[in-house]
Amino acid sequence: MKVPFLDINKQHDSIRHKLDEAVAKVINSGWFIGGEYVERFENEFASYLDAQHCVTCGNGTDALELILEAYEIGAGDEVIIPSFTWVSDAEAVVRAGAKPVFADVAIDTFNLSVENIRPLITNQTKAVIAVHLFGLPADLAPLKSLCDTHDIKLIEDCAQAHGAVYQNQKVGTIGDAALFSFYPTKNLGALGDGGAVVAYSSDLADRIRLIKDHGQPVRDQHLLAGRNSRLDSLQAAVLSLKLKHLDAWNVERARLAAVYLKELENTSIKLPLMQQGRVWHLFTVLSAQRDELKDHLAKADIQTAVHYPTPLHKMNTFKHELSLPNAEIISSQILSLPLYPGLTETQQAHVINTIKRFL
Ligand SMILES: *Cc1c(COP(=O)(O)O)cnc(C)c1O
């Protein structure tokens, strides 16, 4: 039996008629940039999160670049980021002209902790980017008080955590600013690229609106050298529709994760942390025989993936003479199993049985 790592058509089939309708409406409106669909999605997403401001943009990486630029973080500044995450976090910091400072992550959560960050803070530190990796919220309360003490911005990377809750608040509303990605495979994904900044301060939100639209408060007035980064109307209409299904899809992901957790407990592979309020973007296990396990699953027609094989501080692009043991161990042992709305019970049983045979 074939088990793809992800079958996005399953999600789309379940709302296909409404998707076609939403796309047709935008085409008929003849308005593809900005306008009512974009405004509506920004309001809906802010209200879903219970956030003050949502400003959409071209993708999640842009969202982070926009936040850093709006905070005027650049040359001479340092930004602390986890070494085990998607590359965007390092890229955006480098593009801003600042220096990424790589922190190790906790071995059980894969996220930043205060203990890992505190020794890295200097007079140049301007921000910490806390990533809610794979949908597990970082422990934000102690991070926030550490950042506040040192007058450092706490930026949440929520690209993998749409709908996750930390202490009764949706992630994205706890730090000073947050970024979301709507890349098609995320928990809330467009039919193309998309992203958003969620901000607490209206000054920050206004400044980001200005930067992402050529510095124009009104047409043909350019107050600063801005750029172009926007969510188009088609994607906004699709996201408004999909947002209505996000919670149900997250519940389905959680149900599948619970099956993996139950069926694979007490084996030699290390399972991801269950935590109230988390969402499941990826279901990742740690195995000392990761590559053999991956091959074994592939031979049974089961597709898996490695997120991420190289910690950022070991990439040539960002190379540092650093040793961050947890990030290095996790990268060498981690494997993502198929987990998506529409994965069938028989497909999942095939994955579980094949893993058990290997062990
Ligand atoms: C996907 C992702 C991003 C970037 O989003 P894009 O829309 O692809 O630019 C940033 N951070 C993390 C953790 C991600 O998973």
The ligand as a Gaussian input file, in Angstrom:
#p B3LYP/6-31G(d) Opt

LIG

0 1
 C        7.538000      27.785000       6.292000
 C        8.321000      28.439000       7.335000
 C        8.758000      29.772000       7.210000
 C        8.696000      30.567000       5.947000
 O        7.531000      30.638000       5.287000
 P        7.472000      30.875000       3.708000
 O        6.055000      31.290000       3.494000
 O        7.808000      29.592000       3.043000
 O        8.423000      31.965000       3.368000
 C        9.403000      30.355000       8.290000
 N        9.633000      29.668000       9.415000
 C        9.254000      28.389000       9.563000
 C        9.534000      27.687000      10.858000
 C        8.603000      27.726000       8.521000
 O        8.250000      26.439000       8.680000

